[in-house]
């Protein structure tokens, strides 16, 4: 199975840090089937086949996640981040303010879904590069 070191190494290529869809593609190759990232401190629970699971360490000082969800603000912040105008730590801080407790990336569904503290889905999106991969495979 995979290790935290392998996952961390998959974040980077020869040109530097990978974009999110490319990173997801790389960790699929390692055997990751899904993962949950918790906004409070940035730790992630990685899941693999046959119940395999790894938990990463916290990557930043604890944030207070708002109990009140603000989906509209979150969607604006997400777009700004995806357009490259905010770094990861700022995005996590924005998530906490908007009431995002965690996000779950599901490799088989090809989705990234954001949840609030009540466990309710706030927003879900397809991972773009993975969709393109499927279209290429369907045309072969």
C-alpha positions as CSV (number, residue, x, y, z in Angstrom):
1,X,0.0,0.0,0.0
2,X,1.0,3.7,-0.1
3,X,2.8,5.8,2.5
4,X,2.5,9.4,3.6
5,X,5.9,10.0,2.1
6,X,4.7,8.7,-1.3
7,X,1.7,11.0,-1.1
8,X,3.8,14.0,-0.2
9,X,6.2,13.3,-3.1
10,X,3.2,13.1,-5.5
11,X,2.5,16.8,-4.8
12,X,5.5,17.8,-6.9
13,X,6.8,17.1,-10.4
14,X,10.0,18.3,-12.2
15,X,8.4,21.8,-12.6
16,X,7.3,22.2,-9.0
17,X,3.9,21.7,-7.4
18,X,1.2,19.9,-9.3
19,X,-2.2,21.3,-9.8
20,X,-5.0,19.6,-7.9
21,X,-6.4,17.4,-10.7
22,X,-2.8,16.2,-11.6
23,X,-2.1,15.5,-7.9
24,X,-5.3,13.4,-7.7
25,X,-4.3,11.5,-10.7
26,X,-0.9,10.7,-9.2
27,X,-2.2,9.5,-5.9
28,X,-4.7,7.2,-7.6
29,X,-1.7,5.5,-9.1
30,X,-0.5,4.9,-5.5
31,X,-3.8,3.2,-4.6
32,X,-5.6,6.0,-2.8
33,X,-9.4,5.4,-3.3
34,X,-10.5,8.5,-1.4
35,X,-9.4,11.0,1.2
36,X,-10.8,13.5,3.7
37,X,-9.0,16.7,4.6
38,X,-10.1,18.5,7.8
39,X,-10.0,22.3,7.7
40,X,-9.4,22.7,11.4
41,X,-5.7,21.7,11.2
42,X,-5.1,20.3,7.7
43,X,-4.7,16.7,8.6
44,X,-5.9,14.2,6.0
45,X,-7.3,10.6,6.2
46,X,-6.3,8.6,3.1
47,X,-8.2,5.5,2.2
48,X,-7.1,2.6,0.1
49,X,-8.4,-0.9,-0.9
50,X,-9.5,-3.4,1.7
51,X,-10.0,-0.9,4.5
52,X,-6.4,0.5,4.3
53,X,-6.1,3.9,6.0
54,X,-3.4,6.4,6.8
55,X,-3.7,9.7,8.7
56,X,-1.3,12.6,8.1
57,X,-0.2,15.0,10.7
58,X,-1.6,18.5,11.1
59,X,0.0,20.9,8.7
60,X,-0.9,24.2,10.4
61,X,-2.1,25.7,13.7
62,X,-5.7,25.0,14.5
63,X,-8.4,27.2,12.8
64,X,-11.8,27.7,14.3
65,X,-14.4,26.4,11.8
66,X,-17.5,28.6,11.9
67,X,-20.7,26.7,13.0
68,X,-22.7,28.8,10.5
69,X,-22.3,27.8,6.9
70,X,-22.0,30.4,4.1
71,X,-22.2,28.5,0.8
72,X,-22.2,31.6,-1.4
73,X,-19.0,33.0,0.2
74,X,-17.4,29.6,0.1
75,X,-18.1,29.2,-3.7
76,X,-16.6,32.7,-4.3
77,X,-13.5,31.8,-2.2
78,X,-13.1,28.5,-4.0
79,X,-13.2,30.2,-7.4
80,X,-10.6,32.7,-6.4
81,X,-8.4,29.9,-5.1
82,X,-8.9,27.7,-8.2
83,X,-8.0,30.7,-10.4
84,X,-4.6,30.9,-8.6
85,X,-5.2,34.1,-6.6
86,X,-5.0,32.5,-3.1
87,X,-2.5,30.1,-1.6
88,X,-3.6,26.8,0.1
89,X,-3.4,28.2,3.7
90,X,-5.5,31.2,2.8
91,X,-8.0,28.9,1.2
92,X,-8.2,26.8,4.3
93,X,-8.7,29.9,6.4
94,X,-11.5,31.0,4.0
95,X,-13.1,27.6,4.3
96,X,-13.1,27.8,8.1
97,X,-14.8,31.2,8.0
98,X,-17.4,29.9,5.6
99,X,-18.1,26.9,7.8
100,X,-16.4,24.1,5.8
101,X,-15.3,21.4,8.2
102,X,-13.8,19.1,5.6
103,X,-13.7,18.0,2.0
104,X,-13.8,14.5,0.6
105,X,-12.2,13.5,-2.6
106,X,-13.7,10.3,-4.1
107,X,-11.6,8.8,-6.8
108,X,-14.3,6.5,-8.2
109,X,-16.9,9.2,-8.4
110,X,-14.3,11.7,-9.5
111,X,-15.6,14.3,-7.1
112,X,-14.5,16.7,-4.4
113,X,-17.3,17.4,-1.9
114,X,-17.2,20.0,0.9
115,X,-19.1,19.4,4.1
116,X,-20.1,21.7,7.0
117,X,-19.8,20.9,10.7
118,X,-23.3,19.3,10.7
119,X,-22.1,16.8,8.1
120,X,-24.3,18.4,5.4
121,X,-23.0,18.7,1.8
122,X,-22.2,22.3,1.0
123,X,-20.9,21.9,-2.5
124,X,-19.6,19.1,-4.8
125,X,-17.7,19.3,-8.1
126,X,-16.2,17.0,-10.6
127,X,-12.5,16.9,-10.9
128,X,-11.9,18.3,-14.4
129,X,-8.8,16.5,-15.6
130,X,-10.2,13.2,-14.5
131,X,-13.3,13.8,-16.6
132,X,-11.0,14.5,-19.6
133,X,-9.2,11.2,-18.9
134,X,-12.5,9.3,-19.0
135,X,-13.5,11.0,-22.3
136,X,-10.2,10.0,-23.8
137,X,-10.7,6.4,-22.7
138,X,-14.2,6.3,-24.0
139,X,-13.0,7.4,-27.5
140,X,-10.3,4.7,-27.7
